[in-house]
Each structure stands twice: as C-alpha cells, then as structure tokens.
C-alpha cells in the first residue's frame, strides 16, 4: 500500500512532515546524480593512469556519463515517459538501472567496463531527475515550492560533499578507495529505492491525465507560444550555467591534481568546499527567500550571477595557486546557490503544463548535459594550454546565463501551478 499524495495548496506556505519526507526521497535523485559526477571526477586521474587513458579518452568518459550525454538521453526519455505513464512508473525502476551501472564502475577491470558503467549510470540519473522534480513541484504548496525544490538542492550538495570526504579519507588506498566510494553510492541508491516504494503517484498528474486534451498532450505544443518561450529561456540559463558548473564538478579534482597540487588528497579535498558552501547558502538564503516575491528572486539572481562571474574572473588574472583556487571554489558555489540549478528547478516546474512538465525539463536538462558532454571533450586539452583560457570561456558562459536570467525572468512567485498555466495560456 502507498500513502496518498500530499494535497497541493495554492494559498499557504505551510509544509507538512509528509511533504518534507517525500521531497527528501525525490531529492535523492540529485544526491545520486551529483555524487556520481563527482565520484568519477575524483577518480579520473587514477583511472587514467591505471587504464592508460589519453586526455581524449578522459574527456570522452566524462562526455558519455552522468554529467553529459548519457544523462541527456535518459532525461529526454524519462521526462517524456513520466508525462505519458506517470511519475511513479519511472522512479520505481530507474534506480535499479543506476545500481547496475555503479557496480560495473566499481568492479571495472579495464576502460571498456568503465565506459559501459558510466554510460548506464548517466542514463539512469537522467531519467530520474525530471520525474522526481516534477513530483516535488506538483505536491508543493504554491508559497513553498521554491523552498521544497531548494531542499532537493541540499541533496545535490550533500552527495558530492560526502563523496569527496570519503575519497579524501580513502586517498591512501588509491584506486581501491575510489571503488569503495562508488560502492557507497550503490548502498544509498538501494536504500532510496526501497523507501521510494511507499511513494504514490502525483495527484496533479493523475487529474491532468484524465482531463488533458490531445493538443495539450502533444510534444509539439512545447515548440509554440509561451511554452516555447519558456523552453528557450530555461534551456539558455541552465545550459550556459551548467557549462561552468559541469566543468567544476567533473574536472576540479582533475585540474587541481594535474595543474597544481599533484596530490590526490588535495584534489578531492578542496572541491568539497564548494558543496558545503552551496548547501549553507541554499538553506540560509535560497530556501528562505525564493518564494517571498518576484523582486526577491531577481535580487538573488543578480547577486549570484555577479559572484560567479567574479569567481572565474579571478582565474583569468591570478595564478592557479591554492588560495586562488579556494576563492574560486567558494565564490562560485555561493553564487551558484542563488543563480543556478535551484532556480532552474523551480522555473522548470512553474512554466509548463502538467502533461508536458517532465518532457520540457527532460528536454532542457538533456540539452544542457549534451552541451557539457561536447564541451568535456575539450576541457583537458584547453586546460593544458592554460587555465586562464579555460577561465575566460567559463566567465563568458556565466555572463550569458546571468544576463538572460535577470532580464527575462517571469513573475511566477507564490502562484499556484494552475494560475500560472492559465495566465500563460
């Protein structure tokens, strides 16, 4: 038996204990997504040495996995199926696929196994994220939607932090330590899968599935009118932001180890600062103000964007030293908590009709991850020509995301999903 879906509310910001619990379980998709990205990044230099991989192969591995193309394909398919068949059918099974991929990586004896496992993990987390986030958006109160979706971002921070701390503690074991880190993700995924079996279908999706017209169900409806404008806007802010965030998550450990520290311990230890910082700012600022008003959202976005641009601007004019690396990591993480994935999650739920919500987010999420995948092929090579060159490009990407997000941000704060849909129609 499964518990009934928490009833959505359009006029209160009160969150029930059940809504917190269900948000936590849905948010574990972010824990497993970000955790697998960073685990792979933490072990990248060791995998490269052990399996004799070239810089091109390293880029290709990151390109097909949870940070990029594998995740993109999973998001396209999972988002669409979540709208067609329901949220529950997807989140019931995708973690089983994830666990299989993690085991292949953990016990990989050669680079071929590593590539296969990485691709499978990417597919699984890609399918989970749009359906899990749609579930949170659909049962959240109108005046606490940002808070609950921000809460899933805490899981996105917690996963990598724990992964990096484990990798740091296990660094003396070399590649064996990295394998143990991946086995930890298997255990977390299994526990999450078991607990999710008590989740029910989204009440909003169930109701919309009964009454939606054929026109509103067609994927082609995403490519016209307000849906298309929302698709372009969310894809733009997330893609250009994620080019920087994806580089940081997947390559920070690699870049620090290769270009400065020459130490696996420092390479995995320093990036953990990012996730602790992002977690603190998300809880203390984003979750507190995300639902307060349209003005509050724009203010947070502006501050966050400028902070991130400054973070990578430092690497253009300063040497790639430990103090500068720490400043870059902390500033980028703090800014990203206010003008990054958390707001992308919120707007992806608010701007699309229920029967197209998963498809839309799967499309924009997948598009962004494909862009990161293509970009990942070149990051090791670009970094070899100088960190300043890489930092200049990332600064440009962040400026584009920040400007588009600020000047074209829609006013949806505190409104019910039905009210937003009616206004945009």
C-alpha positions as a printed Julia matrix, in Angstrom:
425×3 Matrix{Float64}:
  0.0    0.0     0.0
  1.16   3.53   -0.72
  0.24   6.69    1.08
 -1.94   9.22   -0.71
 -0.19  12.1    -2.42
  0.02  15.18   -0.2
 -2.7   17.58   -1.28
 -1.32  20.64   -3.12
 -2.17  24.02   -1.69
 -2.47  27.3    -3.59
 -2.75  29.68   -0.67
 -0.42  28.59    2.11
  3.28  28.19    2.65
  2.86  25.51    5.33
  4.78  22.31    4.6
  3.66  19.04    6.16
  6.0   16.38    7.53
  4.98  14.1     4.69
  5.86  16.73    2.09
  9.32  17.14    3.63
  9.8   13.37    3.59
  8.66  12.96    0.01
 10.83  15.88   -1.1
 13.82  14.24    0.55
 13.19  10.94   -1.22
 12.63  12.62   -4.58
 15.66  14.84   -3.97
 17.9   11.79   -3.63
 17.96  11.83   -7.43
 20.11  14.94   -7.09
 22.31  13.26   -4.45
 22.97  10.29   -6.73
 23.38  12.44   -9.85
 25.88  14.89   -8.39
 27.52  12.18   -6.29
 28.26  10.01   -9.32
 29.59  13.0   -11.29
 32.0   13.96   -8.53
 32.98  10.36   -7.73
 34.03   9.9   -11.33
 35.86  13.23  -11.25
 37.63  12.3    -8.01
 38.9    9.08   -9.53
 39.58  10.4   -13.01
 43.34  10.87  -12.67
 43.7    7.41  -11.09
 41.55   5.71  -13.74
 43.59   7.47  -16.43
 46.87   6.19  -15.02
 45.64   2.65  -14.25
 43.97   2.04  -17.62
 46.44   4.06  -19.71
 43.82   6.51  -20.97
 44.73   9.53  -23.1
 43.42  13.05  -22.39
 40.95  12.49  -25.21
 39.68   9.31  -23.58
 39.27  11.14  -20.27
 37.17  13.77  -21.99
 35.13  11.1   -23.77
 34.44   9.27  -20.49
 33.07  12.43  -18.89
 31.12  13.18  -22.06
 29.09   9.95  -22.04
 28.3    9.8   -18.34
 26.08  11.36  -15.65
 27.44  14.81  -16.35
 26.65  14.79  -20.02
 25.35  12.73  -22.95
 24.27   9.58  -21.09
 22.32  11.71  -18.64
 20.86  13.74  -21.51
 19.48  10.66  -23.27
 18.0    9.42  -20.0
 16.4   12.8   -19.33
 14.82  13.0   -22.79
 13.3    9.54  -22.42
 12.47   9.67  -18.71
 10.84  13.1   -18.86
  8.63  12.08  -21.79
  7.67   8.73  -20.24
  6.95  10.46  -16.93
  4.35  12.61  -18.67
  2.92   9.7   -20.66
  2.85   6.98  -18.0
  3.13   8.84  -14.72
  5.91   9.86  -12.35
  5.71   6.71  -10.25
  6.47   4.2   -13.01
  9.78   5.9   -13.75
 11.06   6.42  -10.22
 10.12   2.83   -9.31
 12.65   1.3   -11.7
 15.34   3.78  -12.74
 17.39   3.31   -9.56
 17.69  -0.42  -10.3
 19.43   0.51  -13.56
 21.57   3.03  -11.68
 22.72   0.38   -9.21
 23.75  -1.95  -12.05
 25.85   0.79  -13.64
 27.52   1.7   -10.34
 28.55  -1.93   -9.76
 30.12  -2.12  -13.23
 32.18   1.0   -12.48
 33.17  -0.2    -9.0
 34.45  -3.52  -10.32
 35.77  -2.3   -13.66
 38.86  -4.24  -14.75
 39.5   -2.2   -17.88
 38.49   1.03  -19.57
 35.74  -0.7   -21.55
 33.9   -1.68  -18.38
 34.43   1.82  -17.01
 32.86   3.36  -20.13
 29.86   0.98  -20.1
 29.12   1.54  -16.4
 29.47   5.3   -16.72
 27.03   5.42  -19.63
 24.44   3.29  -17.78
 24.67   5.48  -14.67
 24.17   8.56  -16.85
 21.02   7.1   -18.43
 19.53   6.22  -15.05
 20.08   9.54  -13.28
 18.9   11.39  -16.38
 15.59   9.53  -16.32
 15.12  10.06  -12.57
 15.64  13.8   -12.29
 12.78  15.29  -14.39
 10.2   12.87  -12.98
 11.34  13.28   -9.35
 11.41  17.07   -9.56
  8.01  17.16  -11.26
  6.64  15.16   -8.34
  8.0   17.71   -5.84
  6.72  20.67   -7.85
  3.26  19.14   -8.12
  2.66  18.4    -4.45
  4.4   21.51   -3.06
  2.32  24.42   -1.68
  2.34  27.42   -4.02
  4.1   29.63   -1.49
  6.69  27.0    -0.56
  7.5   25.5    -3.95
 10.88  27.2    -4.1
 11.67  26.06   -0.58
 10.96  22.39   -1.29
 12.75  22.41   -4.64
 15.62  24.21   -2.94
 15.59  21.4    -0.39
 16.32  18.91   -3.2
 19.35  21.06   -3.99
 20.64  20.37   -0.48
 20.79  16.71   -1.5
 22.63  17.78   -4.67
 25.26  19.39   -2.41
 25.33  16.64    0.21
 26.04  13.84   -2.27
 29.27  15.31   -3.68
 30.42  16.51   -0.24
 30.15  13.0     1.21
 31.73  11.5    -1.91
 34.69  13.87   -1.71
 35.18  13.35    2.04
 35.12   9.6     1.52
 37.57   9.93   -1.36
 39.8   12.1     0.84
 39.75   9.6     3.7
 40.4    6.72    1.31
 43.03   8.53   -0.8
 45.91   6.4     0.65
 44.22   3.33   -0.89
 44.5    4.76   -4.39
 42.06   3.29   -6.9
 40.64   0.88   -4.33
 39.44   3.9    -2.36
 37.62   5.22   -5.45
 35.94   1.83   -5.93
 34.71   1.94   -2.32
 33.28   5.41   -2.94
 31.21   4.03   -5.84
 30.0    1.14   -3.67
 28.72   3.73   -1.18
 26.55   5.17   -3.98
 25.19   1.67   -4.63
 24.12   1.35   -0.99
 22.49   4.81   -0.96
 20.63   4.03   -4.2
 19.35   0.72   -2.81
 18.04   2.32    0.4
 16.42   5.14   -1.6
 14.77   2.66   -3.97
 13.37   0.68   -1.04
 11.96   3.78    0.68
 10.51   5.17   -2.57
  8.26   2.14   -2.89
  5.95   3.92   -0.43
  5.56   6.95   -2.7
  2.33   7.37   -4.66
  1.52   8.99   -7.98
  1.27  12.76   -8.27
 -2.36  13.83   -7.7
 -1.92  16.7   -10.16
 -0.65  14.36  -12.88
 -3.49  11.89  -12.23
 -6.09  14.64  -12.55
 -4.46  16.19  -15.61
 -4.19  12.8   -17.32
 -7.97  12.42  -17.06
 -8.84  15.82  -18.44
 -6.0   16.87  -20.74
 -6.88  17.37  -24.39
 -4.95  15.71  -27.21
 -3.46  19.06  -28.21
 -2.07  19.73  -24.75
 -0.59  16.22  -24.67
  1.39  16.63  -27.87
  5.11  17.25  -27.52
  4.81  19.69  -30.44
  2.91  22.02  -28.09
  6.26  22.77  -26.43
  7.5   24.46  -29.57
  4.97  27.25  -29.87
  3.69  30.2   -27.87
  4.5   30.63  -24.19
  5.74  27.04  -23.88
  8.42  27.64  -26.48
  9.5   30.91  -24.9
  9.8   29.15  -21.54
 11.71  26.29  -23.16
 14.25  28.64  -24.75
 14.64  30.69  -21.57
 15.16  27.76  -19.18
 17.44  25.97  -21.65
 19.58  29.09  -22.07
 20.07  29.92  -18.4
 20.73  26.31  -17.45
 22.96  25.35  -20.38
 25.37  28.25  -20.05
 25.45  27.97  -16.25
 25.93  24.22  -16.43
 28.91  24.53  -18.76
 30.72  26.15  -15.83
 29.14  24.01  -13.11
 29.73  20.81  -15.06
 33.36  21.73  -15.56
 33.76  22.42  -11.85
 32.01  19.23  -10.75
 33.65  16.88  -13.22
 37.1   18.41  -13.59
 38.01  20.41  -10.46
 39.69  17.44   -8.81
 41.43  16.55  -12.07
 42.62  20.12  -12.75
 43.88  20.66   -9.19
 45.73  17.34   -9.2
 47.2   17.8   -12.67
 47.99  21.51  -12.7
 48.83  22.47   -9.15
 48.63  20.2    -6.15
 49.92  16.97   -7.71
 48.12  15.37   -4.78
 45.06  13.12   -4.88
 44.14  14.19   -1.33
 44.13  17.92   -2.14
 42.49  17.22   -5.48
 39.44  15.69   -3.81
 39.55  17.72   -0.57
 39.45  21.26   -1.93
 36.38  20.8    -4.2
 34.33  19.67   -1.19
 34.36  23.32   -0.07
 32.07  24.09   -2.98
 29.31  21.78   -1.87
 29.45  22.78    1.78
 29.26  26.45    0.76
 26.39  25.83   -1.65
 24.49  23.87    0.98
 24.81  26.64    3.57
 23.75  29.4     1.15
 20.85  27.31   -0.18
 19.43  26.71    3.3
 20.16  30.16    4.75
 19.22  32.3     1.74
 17.59  30.48   -1.19
 15.06  28.45    0.77
 14.21  31.48    2.9
 13.6   34.0     0.11
 12.8   32.02   -3.09
  9.03  32.25   -2.53
  8.92  35.73   -0.98
  8.43  37.85   -4.13
  9.44  38.43   -7.73
 11.78  41.22   -6.6
 13.49  38.89   -4.14
 14.08  36.33   -6.9
 15.63  38.93   -9.22
 17.83  40.29   -6.45
 19.14  36.86   -5.55
 19.78  36.07   -9.2
 21.72  39.3    -9.77
 23.92  38.82   -6.7
 24.55  35.18   -7.53
 25.42  35.87  -11.17
 27.9   38.63  -10.38
 29.55  36.49   -7.69
 30.06  33.6   -10.1
 31.47  35.84  -12.83
 33.94  37.29  -10.33
 34.9   33.77   -9.2
 36.13  32.75  -12.65
 37.43  36.22  -13.44
 39.97  35.61  -10.65
 41.47  32.7   -12.58
 41.98  34.94  -15.62
 44.19  37.45  -13.81
 45.61  35.43  -10.9
 47.94  32.4   -10.85
 46.4   28.96  -10.35
 47.57  28.78   -6.73
 45.87  27.12   -3.75
 44.49  30.41   -2.26
 43.06  31.47   -5.64
 41.59  28.0    -6.2
 39.88  28.14   -2.81
 38.46  31.63   -3.54
 37.18  30.45   -6.93
 35.54  27.36   -5.45
 33.8   29.16   -2.57
 32.62  32.18   -4.59
 31.33  30.1    -7.49
 29.45  27.79   -5.12
 27.87  30.67   -3.18
 26.81  32.41   -6.38
 25.53  29.2    -7.93
 23.22  28.6    -4.97
 21.44  31.87   -5.84
 21.67  31.89   -9.65
 21.99  28.31  -10.77
 20.35  24.92  -10.7
 17.98  25.59   -7.79
 16.14  28.35   -9.67
 16.25  26.31  -12.87
 14.42  23.54  -11.0
 11.79  25.98   -9.73
 11.06  27.61  -13.07
 11.03  24.27  -14.88
  8.08  23.23  -12.7
  6.27  26.57  -12.83
  6.39  27.43  -16.54
  4.98  24.28  -18.18
  1.59  22.48  -18.15
  1.41  19.32  -16.05
  1.22  16.93  -19.01
  4.32  18.48  -20.58
  6.28  19.3   -17.42
  8.54  16.25  -17.4
  9.07  16.37  -21.16
 10.05  20.04  -21.02
 12.51  19.57  -18.19
 13.87  16.41  -19.75
 14.49  18.38  -22.94
 16.23  21.37  -21.33
 18.13  19.23  -18.82
 19.2   16.88  -21.58
 20.16  19.7   -23.93
 22.36  21.23  -21.23
 24.03  17.91  -20.46
 24.74  17.28  -24.17
 26.38  20.7   -24.35
 28.5   19.77  -21.33
 29.29  16.45  -22.98
 30.63  18.09  -26.12
 32.47  20.65  -24.02
 34.01  17.89  -21.86
 35.91  16.53  -24.85
 37.91  19.76  -24.95
 38.36  20.7   -21.27
 41.56  18.66  -20.66
 43.11  19.97  -23.87
 42.09  23.61  -23.23
 43.4   23.42  -19.67
 46.77  22.18  -20.94
 47.1   25.4   -22.94
 46.48  27.45  -19.8
 43.91  27.72  -17.02
 43.36  31.37  -17.98
 41.94  30.37  -21.36
 39.51  27.95  -19.77
 38.51  30.53  -17.14
 37.83  33.18  -19.8
 35.4   30.91  -21.63
 33.63  29.9   -18.4
 33.31  33.57  -17.38
 31.65  34.32  -20.72
 29.2   31.42  -20.28
 28.24  32.65  -16.81
 27.71  36.21  -18.07
 25.28  34.95  -20.72
 23.3   32.87  -18.21
 23.2   35.72  -15.71
 22.03  38.36  -18.17
 19.34  36.22  -19.81
 18.07  35.04  -16.43
 17.84  38.52  -14.96
 16.32  40.46  -17.85
 13.78  37.86  -18.98
 12.76  36.29  -15.66
  8.98  35.64  -15.48
  6.91  36.62  -12.44
  5.57  33.32  -11.04
  6.44  33.62   -7.36
  3.76  32.41   -4.91
  1.24  31.44   -7.62
 -0.39  28.04   -7.97
  0.59  25.93  -10.97
 -2.96  26.24  -12.28
 -2.89  30.03  -12.01
  0.45  30.22  -13.83
 -0.79  27.91  -16.58
 -3.96  29.98  -17.04
 -2.03  33.25  -17.18
  0.49  31.93  -19.7
 -2.22  30.39  -21.88
